[in-house]
């Protein structure tokens, strides 16, 4: 019999199959400011899956990124119960 539910790990965060749609969404759906959106897009981050694989330190190293932008990105991820790499609930 085929298993109905499986668990996938995204950088040590277990993600149920029914939550995968969150990861495959565009970062444009997170409601970020233009500045935060541009930081991510210019860094090649286009999906939430790619974003949760980034650390806060890496984001801060990106051009035009600062503590306020990273805090906004963290808040947007937290709203959909996801976190940056090596961060958690």
DRENTORTOR-824650 format. One record per atom (N, C-alpha, C): residue number from 1; residue in three letters; atom name; x negated, y negated, z. Coordinates in nm, 3 decimals. Layout:
(site NUM,"ala","CA",(X,Y,Z)),
...
//
This chain:
(site 1,"unk","N",(-0.084,0.118,0.000)),
(site 1,"unk","CA",(0.000,0.000,0.000)),
(site 1,"unk","C",(-0.089,-0.125,0.000)),
(site 2,"unk","N",(-0.055,-0.221,-0.081)),
(site 2,"unk","CA",(-0.134,-0.343,-0.093)),
(site 2,"unk","C",(-0.108,-0.436,0.025)),
(site 3,"unk","N",(-0.214,-0.495,0.076)),
(site 3,"unk","CA",(-0.202,-0.586,0.190)),
(site 3,"unk","C",(-0.143,-0.719,0.141)),
(site 4,"unk","N",(-0.042,-0.768,0.213)),
(site 4,"unk","CA",(0.026,-0.890,0.173)),
(site 4,"unk","C",(-0.050,-1.016,0.213)),
(site 5,"unk","N",(-0.119,-1.012,0.326)),
(site 5,"unk","CA",(-0.191,-1.130,0.374)),
(site 5,"unk","C",(-0.339,-1.098,0.383)),
(site 6,"unk","N",(-0.420,-1.187,0.332)),
(site 6,"unk","CA",(-0.564,-1.173,0.345)),
(site 6,"unk","C",(-0.618,-1.303,0.403)),
(site 7,"unk","N",(-0.739,-1.300,0.448)),
(site 7,"unk","CA",(-0.800,-1.420,0.504)),
(site 7,"unk","C",(-0.926,-1.452,0.425)),
(site 8,"unk","N",(-0.940,-1.576,0.387)),
(site 8,"unk","CA",(-1.058,-1.623,0.315)),
(site 8,"unk","C",(-1.132,-1.716,0.410)),
(site 9,"unk","N",(-1.264,-1.717,0.402)),
(site 9,"unk","CA",(-1.343,-1.806,0.488)),
(site 9,"unk","C",(-1.403,-1.917,0.404)),
(site 10,"unk","N",(-1.376,-2.040,0.444)),
(site 10,"unk","CA",(-1.435,-2.157,0.381)),
(site 10,"unk","C",(-1.527,-2.217,0.486)),
(site 11,"unk","N",(-1.654,-2.190,0.471)),
(site 11,"unk","CA",(-1.755,-2.239,0.565)),
(site 11,"unk","C",(-1.714,-2.211,0.710)),
(site 12,"unk","N",(-1.684,-2.086,0.734)),
(site 12,"unk","CA",(-1.652,-2.035,0.868)),
(site 12,"unk","C",(-1.517,-2.082,0.921)),
(site 13,"unk","N",(-1.433,-2.136,0.836)),
(site 13,"unk","CA",(-1.298,-2.172,0.877)),
(site 13,"unk","C",(-1.203,-2.072,0.813)),
(site 14,"unk","N",(-1.137,-1.986,0.891)),
(site 14,"unk","CA",(-1.043,-1.892,0.829)),
(site 14,"unk","C",(-0.925,-1.969,0.769)),
(site 15,"unk","N",(-0.891,-1.934,0.648)),
(site 15,"unk","CA",(-0.781,-2.001,0.579)),
(site 15,"unk","C",(-0.687,-1.893,0.527)),
(site 16,"unk","N",(-0.564,-1.894,0.573)),
(site 16,"unk","CA",(-0.465,-1.797,0.529)),
(site 16,"unk","C",(-0.433,-1.819,0.381)),
(site 17,"unk","N",(-0.387,-1.713,0.316)),
(site 17,"unk","CA",(-0.356,-1.721,0.173)),
(site 17,"unk","C",(-0.255,-1.830,0.145)),
(site 18,"unk","N",(-0.154,-1.843,0.229)),
(site 18,"unk","CA",(-0.051,-1.943,0.203)),
(site 18,"unk","C",(-0.102,-2.085,0.223)),
(site 19,"unk","N",(-0.221,-2.102,0.280)),
(site 19,"unk","CA",(-0.280,-2.234,0.295)),
(site 19,"unk","C",(-0.375,-2.268,0.180)),
(site 20,"unk","N",(-0.397,-2.174,0.090)),
(site 20,"unk","CA",(-0.493,-2.200,-0.019)),
(site 20,"unk","C",(-0.453,-2.319,-0.105)),
(site 21,"unk","N",(-0.322,-2.344,-0.115)),
(site 21,"unk","CA",(-0.280,-2.458,-0.197)),
(site 21,"unk","C",(-0.339,-2.587,-0.144)),
(site 22,"unk","N",(-0.363,-2.596,-0.013)),
(site 22,"unk","CA",(-0.424,-2.716,0.045)),
(site 22,"unk","C",(-0.564,-2.736,-0.010)),
(site 23,"unk","N",(-0.637,-2.626,-0.025)),
(site 23,"unk","CA",(-0.776,-2.635,-0.068)),
(site 23,"unk","C",(-0.788,-2.669,-0.216)),
(site 24,"unk","N",(-0.693,-2.626,-0.296)),
(site 24,"unk","CA",(-0.702,-2.649,-0.440)),
(site 24,"unk","C",(-0.639,-2.781,-0.483)),
(site 25,"unk","N",(-0.590,-2.857,-0.388)),
(site 25,"unk","CA",(-0.533,-2.988,-0.420)),
(site 25,"unk","C",(-0.644,-3.088,-0.453)),
(site 26,"unk","N",(-0.606,-3.189,-0.526)),
(site 26,"unk","CA",(-0.699,-3.297,-0.559)),
(site 26,"unk","C",(-0.719,-3.387,-0.437)),
(site 27,"unk","N",(-0.836,-3.446,-0.427)),
(site 27,"unk","CA",(-0.858,-3.541,-0.317)),
(site 27,"unk","C",(-0.769,-3.664,-0.334)),
(site 28,"unk","N",(-0.718,-3.686,-0.453)),
(site 28,"unk","CA",(-0.629,-3.799,-0.477)),
(site 28,"unk","C",(-0.500,-3.785,-0.399)),
(site 29,"unk","N",(-0.464,-3.660,-0.362)),
(site 29,"unk","CA",(-0.341,-3.635,-0.287)),
(site 29,"unk","C",(-0.356,-3.663,-0.137)),
(site 30,"unk","N",(-0.476,-3.695,-0.091)),
(site 30,"unk","CA",(-0.498,-3.717,0.051)),
(site 30,"unk","C",(-0.461,-3.857,0.097)),
(site 31,"unk","N",(-0.436,-3.947,0.003)),
(site 31,"unk","CA",(-0.396,-4.083,0.040)),
(site 31,"unk","C",(-0.512,-4.167,0.093)),
(site 32,"unk","N",(-0.630,-4.144,0.041)),
(site 32,"unk","CA",(-0.748,-4.219,0.085)),
(site 32,"unk","C",(-0.751,-4.358,0.023)),
(site 33,"unk","N",(-0.827,-4.447,0.084)),
(site 33,"unk","CA",(-0.845,-4.580,0.027)),
(site 33,"unk","C",(-0.927,-4.569,-0.101)),
(site 34,"unk","N",(-0.926,-4.674,-0.179)),
(site 34,"unk","CA",(-1.001,-4.675,-0.305)),
(site 34,"unk","C",(-1.149,-4.653,-0.279)),
(site 35,"unk","N",(-1.203,-4.715,-0.177)),
(site 35,"unk","CA",(-1.346,-4.701,-0.146)),
(site 35,"unk","C",(-1.381,-4.556,-0.114)),
(site 36,"unk","N",(-1.306,-4.493,-0.024)),
(site 36,"unk","CA",(-1.333,-4.354,0.013)),
(site 36,"unk","C",(-1.316,-4.260,-0.106)),
(site 37,"unk","N",(-1.211,-4.284,-0.184)),
(site 37,"unk","CA",(-1.188,-4.203,-0.304)),
(site 37,"unk","C",(-1.303,-4.214,-0.401)),
(site 38,"unk","N",(-1.351,-4.335,-0.423)),
(site 38,"unk","CA",(-1.462,-4.356,-0.517)),
(site 38,"unk","C",(-1.592,-4.293,-0.467)),
(site 39,"unk","N",(-1.616,-4.298,-0.337)),
(site 39,"unk","CA",(-1.735,-4.233,-0.281)),
(site 39,"unk","C",(-1.733,-4.085,-0.315)),
(site 40,"unk","N",(-1.618,-4.021,-0.293)),
(site 40,"unk","CA",(-1.607,-3.877,-0.320)),
(site 40,"unk","C",(-1.616,-3.847,-0.469)),
(site 41,"unk","N",(-1.545,-3.922,-0.550)),
(site 41,"unk","CA",(-1.546,-3.896,-0.695)),
(site 41,"unk","C",(-1.685,-3.918,-0.754)),
(site 42,"unk","N",(-1.754,-4.024,-0.710)),
(site 42,"unk","CA",(-1.889,-4.050,-0.760)),
(site 42,"unk","C",(-1.989,-3.945,-0.714)),
(site 43,"unk","N",(-1.956,-3.874,-0.606)),
(site 43,"unk","CA",(-2.041,-3.766,-0.556)),
(site 43,"unk","C",(-2.006,-3.631,-0.617)),
(site 44,"unk","N",(-1.903,-3.629,-0.703)),
(site 44,"unk","CA",(-1.863,-3.505,-0.769)),
(site 44,"unk","C",(-1.763,-3.423,-0.690)),
(site 45,"unk","N",(-1.705,-3.479,-0.588)),
(site 45,"unk","CA",(-1.605,-3.408,-0.506)),
(site 45,"unk","C",(-1.467,-3.440,-0.564)),
(site 46,"unk","N",(-1.398,-3.339,-0.616)),
(site 46,"unk","CA",(-1.267,-3.364,-0.675)),
(site 46,"unk","C",(-1.155,-3.283,-0.610)),
(site 47,"unk","N",(-1.190,-3.177,-0.536)),
(site 47,"unk","CA",(-1.086,-3.097,-0.470)),
(site 47,"unk","C",(-1.110,-3.096,-0.319)),
(site 48,"unk","N",(-1.006,-3.065,-0.246)),
(site 48,"unk","CA",(-1.016,-3.055,-0.101)),
(site 48,"unk","C",(-1.111,-2.942,-0.064)),
(site 49,"unk","N",(-1.113,-2.834,-0.141)),
(site 49,"unk","CA",(-1.204,-2.722,-0.117)),
(site 49,"unk","C",(-1.350,-2.771,-0.118)),
(site 50,"unk","N",(-1.385,-2.854,-0.215)),
(site 50,"unk","CA",(-1.521,-2.907,-0.221)),
(site 50,"unk","C",(-1.548,-2.999,-0.103)),
(site 51,"unk","N",(-1.447,-3.073,-0.062)),
(site 51,"unk","CA",(-1.464,-3.168,0.048)),
(site 51,"unk","C",(-1.490,-3.098,0.181)),
(site 52,"unk","N",(-1.419,-2.989,0.211)),
(site 52,"unk","CA",(-1.440,-2.921,0.339)),
(site 52,"unk","C",(-1.574,-2.849,0.345)),
(site 53,"unk","N",(-1.641,-2.837,0.232)),
(site 53,"unk","CA",(-1.774,-2.778,0.230)),
(site 53,"unk","C",(-1.884,-2.882,0.252)),
(site 54,"unk","N",(-1.845,-3.008,0.270)),
(site 54,"unk","CA",(-1.940,-3.117,0.294)),
(site 54,"unk","C",(-1.947,-3.148,0.443)),
(site 55,"unk","N",(-2.063,-3.185,0.489)),
(site 55,"unk","CA",(-2.077,-3.227,0.629)),
(site 55,"unk","C",(-2.063,-3.379,0.637)),
(site 56,"unk","N",(-2.039,-3.427,0.758)),
(site 56,"unk","CA",(-2.029,-3.571,0.779)),
(site 56,"unk","C",(-2.162,-3.638,0.748)),
(site 57,"unk","N",(-2.272,-3.572,0.783)),
(site 57,"unk","CA",(-2.405,-3.629,0.755)),
(site 57,"unk","C",(-2.428,-3.644,0.605)),
(site 58,"unk","N",(-2.385,-3.545,0.529)),
(site 58,"unk","CA",(-2.401,-3.553,0.383)),
(site 58,"unk","C",(-2.316,-3.668,0.328)),
(site 59,"unk","N",(-2.194,-3.682,0.378)),
(site 59,"unk","CA",(-2.109,-3.791,0.331)),
(site 59,"unk","C",(-2.171,-3.926,0.362)),
(site 60,"unk","N",(-2.229,-3.939,0.480)),
(site 60,"unk","CA",(-2.292,-4.067,0.517)),
(site 60,"unk","C",(-2.411,-4.100,0.428)),
(site 61,"unk","N",(-2.474,-4.000,0.370)),
(site 61,"unk","CA",(-2.587,-4.023,0.280)),
(site 61,"unk","C",(-2.545,-4.069,0.141)),
(site 62,"unk","N",(-2.417,-4.062,0.111)),
(site 62,"unk","CA",(-2.370,-4.101,-0.022)),
(site 62,"unk","C",(-2.364,-4.252,-0.032)),
(site 63,"unk","N",(-2.380,-4.299,-0.153)),
(site 63,"unk","CA",(-2.381,-4.443,-0.177)),
(site 63,"unk","C",(-2.247,-4.506,-0.135)),
(site 64,"unk","N",(-2.255,-4.618,-0.067)),
(site 64,"unk","CA",(-2.141,-4.697,-0.018)),
(site 64,"unk","C",(-2.061,-4.631,0.093)),
(site 65,"unk","N",(-2.107,-4.518,0.144)),
(site 65,"unk","CA",(-2.035,-4.451,0.253)),
(site 65,"unk","C",(-2.083,-4.503,0.387)),
(site 66,"unk","N",(-1.990,-4.521,0.476)),
(site 66,"unk","CA",(-2.023,-4.565,0.611)),
(site 66,"unk","C",(-1.937,-4.491,0.711)),
(site 67,"unk","N",(-1.953,-4.526,0.836)),
(site 67,"unk","CA",(-1.879,-4.459,0.943)),
(site 67,"unk","C",(-1.728,-4.472,0.925)),
(site 68,"unk","N",(-1.682,-4.587,0.879)),
(site 68,"unk","CA",(-1.538,-4.609,0.861)),
(site 68,"unk","C",(-1.483,-4.518,0.752)),
(site 69,"unk","N",(-1.554,-4.505,0.642)),
(site 69,"unk","CA",(-1.509,-4.418,0.532)),
(site 69,"unk","C",(-1.506,-4.272,0.576)),
(site 70,"unk","N",(-1.609,-4.229,0.646)),
(site 70,"unk","CA",(-1.614,-4.090,0.693)),
(site 70,"unk","C",(-1.502,-4.064,0.794)),
(site 71,"unk","N",(-1.475,-4.160,0.880)),
(site 71,"unk","CA",(-1.365,-4.145,0.977)),
(site 71,"unk","C",(-1.231,-4.133,0.905)),
(site 72,"unk","N",(-1.213,-4.211,0.800)),
(site 72,"unk","CA",(-1.088,-4.204,0.723)),
(site 72,"unk","C",(-1.074,-4.068,0.655)),
(site 73,"unk","N",(-1.183,-4.017,0.601)),
(site 73,"unk","CA",(-1.181,-3.885,0.536)),
(site 73,"unk","C",(-1.150,-3.777,0.639)),
(site 74,"unk","N",(-1.212,-3.785,0.757)),
(site 74,"unk","CA",(-1.183,-3.689,0.864)),
(site 74,"unk","C",(-1.035,-3.692,0.902)),
(site 75,"unk","N",(-0.978,-3.812,0.917)),
(site 75,"unk","CA",(-0.838,-3.827,0.953)),
(site 75,"unk","C",(-0.747,-3.765,0.847)),
(site 76,"unk","N",(-0.781,-3.791,0.720)),
(site 76,"unk","CA",(-0.698,-3.736,0.611)),
(site 76,"unk","C",(-0.702,-3.584,0.611)),
(site 77,"unk","N",(-0.818,-3.525,0.636)),
(site 77,"unk","CA",(-0.829,-3.380,0.643)),
(site 77,"unk","C",(-0.756,-3.326,0.765)),
(site 78,"unk","N",(-0.769,-3.394,0.877)),
(site 78,"unk","CA",(-0.702,-3.350,0.999)),
(site 78,"unk","C",(-0.550,-3.348,0.981)),
(site 79,"unk","N",(-0.498,-3.441,0.901)),
(site 79,"unk","CA",(-0.354,-3.446,0.875)),
(site 79,"unk","C",(-0.303,-3.320,0.806)),
(site 80,"unk","N",(-0.391,-3.251,0.735)),
(site 80,"unk","CA",(-0.351,-3.125,0.669)),
(site 80,"unk","C",(-0.419,-3.005,0.737)),
(site 81,"unk","N",(-0.461,-3.024,0.864)),
(site 81,"unk","CA",(-0.521,-2.918,0.946)),
(site 81,"unk","C",(-0.647,-2.858,0.886)),
(site 82,"unk","N",(-0.731,-2.942,0.826)),
(site 82,"unk","CA",(-0.861,-2.899,0.775)),
(site 82,"unk","C",(-0.967,-2.991,0.832)),
(site 83,"unk","N",(-1.093,-2.948,0.823)),
(site 83,"unk","CA",(-1.203,-3.023,0.882)),
(site 83,"unk","C",(-1.325,-3.018,0.791)),
(site 84,"unk","N",(-1.415,-3.113,0.812)),
(site 84,"unk","CA",(-1.541,-3.112,0.740)),
(site 84,"unk","C",(-1.625,-2.994,0.787)),
(site 85,"unk","N",(-1.726,-2.961,0.709)),
(site 85,"unk","CA",(-1.817,-2.851,0.741)),
(site 85,"unk","C",(-1.877,-2.869,0.881)),
(site 86,"unk","N",(-1.877,-2.763,0.959)),
(site 86,"unk","CA",(-1.930,-2.759,1.095)),
(site 86,"unk","C",(-1.854,-2.845,1.194)),
(site 87,"unk","N",(-1.732,-2.880,1.162)),
(site 87,"unk","CA",(-1.645,-2.948,1.255)),
(site 87,"unk","C",(-1.521,-2.861,1.269)),
(site 88,"unk","N",(-1.451,-2.877,1.375)),
(site 88,"unk","CA",(-1.333,-2.794,1.394)),
(site 88,"unk","C",(-1.238,-2.855,1.492)),
(site 89,"unk","N",(-1.129,-2.784,1.516)),
(site 89,"unk","CA",(-1.028,-2.838,1.608)),
(site 89,"unk","C",(-1.077,-2.848,1.750)),
//
